[in-house]
Amino acid sequence: MVHDDAYLPTASDEESLRRVVDDLAAGRLSADDAFARLKGMSATEDLGFARVDHGRASRNGFPEVIFSEGKKPEHISAIAKSLLGRGGNLLATRADEAAYEAVRSVAPDAVYHRDARVVTVLRTAPPHGPGRVAVVSAGTADLPVAEEAAVTAEALGNRVDRYFDVGVAGIHRLFSVIERIREAEVVIVVAGMEGALASVLGGLVDRPVFAVPSGVGYGANFDGLATLLAMLNCCASGVSVMNIGNGFGAGYMAATICRMLHPAAGG
C-alpha cells in the first residue's frame, strides 16, 4: 500500500495525477484506491465561511488564489492554511498589511510585494518551462496595477521584464525599448488617462497584448472608465482588454499562454 501523503496535491498536480496512474498500472494501487486518490485531489474543503477548491491546480495549472479585499484576517489565514496544507504555492491579491500578517501567521516564509499589494508563498517550481512576459506601463502612477500583473506572472513561473513610464507623452521612451519588448512572448500594457499606449504598442508587436486600464486620470477619466472604453475601441489588432485595475487577470492570462508554449516535460 502506498502512503496517502504521496498523493497530496502540490503546485505540480499533474505529477501527482501521473503517479496515481503509474501506480495503478503497476499494480501498486487498486482501482478503488486510485479512484479515492483522484477524488481527493479534486475535493472541496468546507471552512464554513469558504469552500476551498483543492482541485484547482490540476484543472487550471495553479492553486486557488485568495482575493484578500473585503475578507477578515482570520478568514484569510484559515484559507491560506488550508491551501498550503496540501503543499505547493500561494498567491493572495489586493492584500494590505493586515492580510499579509494573516498569511504570515501560517506561513512565515510569505513575501509581501507592497507595490503590487500581493502576498506570495512560493515553495515549489511550476511543472513547465518559464515563459517571457513584458509588462509595460504608461506612467509611474500606473505602477501598482503593473506590479500586480508582473508579480502574478512571476509567481506562475515566468520571467518578467518591466518597462515602466514609457507612455505616449514622451513616445521616444517607448521606442528606446521596443526591440526588447518584441522579444517577449506576451505583452501586458497598463495605462490610465486616454489609454493610447495600448493602441500604439499593439501596432508595433506581433505578440498577444493584454491592455489594462489603471484607473489613473482626471475627472473626465471617470476612474478608468474612459480608459477602458478607449482600449475597447483600440484600432490595433491583437489587443485584448482586461477590467479596470485587473493586473492579476492580465498576469494570469499571460502565464496561461506561456504554459501552452512551454508545456510540462513529457506532458
Secondary structure as GFF3:
##gff-version 3
##sequence-region A 1 267
A	DSSP	three_ten_helix	4	7	.	.	.	ID=ss1
A	DSSP	alpha_helix	13	25	.	.	.	ID=ss2
A	DSSP	alpha_helix	31	41	.	.	.	ID=ss3
A	DSSP	beta_strand	44	46	.	.	.	ID=ss4
A	DSSP	beta_strand	51	53	.	.	.	ID=ss5
A	DSSP	alpha_helix	56	60	.	.	.	ID=ss6
A	DSSP	beta_strand	66	67	.	.	.	ID=ss7
A	DSSP	alpha_helix	73	85	.	.	.	ID=ss8
A	DSSP	beta_strand	90	93	.	.	.	ID=ss9
A	DSSP	alpha_helix	97	104	.	.	.	ID=ss10
A	DSSP	beta_strand	111	113	.	.	.	ID=ss11
A	DSSP	beta_strand	118	121	.	.	.	ID=ss12
A	DSSP	beta_strand	132	137	.	.	.	ID=ss13
A	DSSP	three_ten_helix	140	142	.	.	.	ID=ss14
A	DSSP	alpha_helix	143	155	.	.	.	ID=ss15
A	DSSP	beta_strand	159	163	.	.	.	ID=ss16
A	DSSP	three_ten_helix	168	170	.	.	.	ID=ss17
A	DSSP	alpha_helix	172	175	.	.	.	ID=ss18
A	DSSP	alpha_helix	178	181	.	.	.	ID=ss19
A	DSSP	beta_strand	186	191	.	.	.	ID=ss20
A	DSSP	alpha_helix	196	202	.	.	.	ID=ss21
A	DSSP	beta_strand	209	213	.	.	.	ID=ss22
A	DSSP	three_ten_helix	219	224	.	.	.	ID=ss23
A	DSSP	alpha_helix	225	232	.	.	.	ID=ss24
A	DSSP	beta_strand	239	241	.	.	.	ID=ss25
A	DSSP	alpha_helix	247	261	.	.	.	ID=ss26
###
